[in-house]
């Protein structure tokens, strides 16, 4: 199997497998979003651009080095980047995705800096991920503020902890 096809299949499988269920994603869609985020229909388009640039970055670096260890690093980073929404939706907790988002951004920055000397093109193709990840973090932080009541137990305005049992 040619490397370009294996890289493409890996990208597609990871993208398709690491997705929230329809039930979990309907919870996410029901949350309030920041007023400035009228670009909601463009979010999937942004992910397509990110996926395509990520693919061509990996492919470009493969053509320069031919080392599978680097492709494993790309695959691991892809799993991390794609898992953020799955974790948020599965746990129904917006805050759960922030550490994944931060780690994904830091590892993308590290990968960008590491591949740059060998392939400036591969590094440049990772820039969309470096730009989009902080935007996602900002949106998530604002959504946490807008949806605070949905994440509480419903025991009162100052409730921040889990509900306690009334049993003795």
ABEGO torsion letter per residue (X at the ends): XBAAAAAAAAAAAAAAABBBBAAAAAAAAABBBBAABAAAAAAAAAAAAAAAAAAAAAAAAAAAAGBAAAAAAAAAAAAAAAAAAAAAAAAGBAAAAAAAAAAAAAAAAAAAAAAAAABAAAAAAAAAAAAAAAAAAAAAAAAAAAAAAAABAGAEAABABBBBBABX
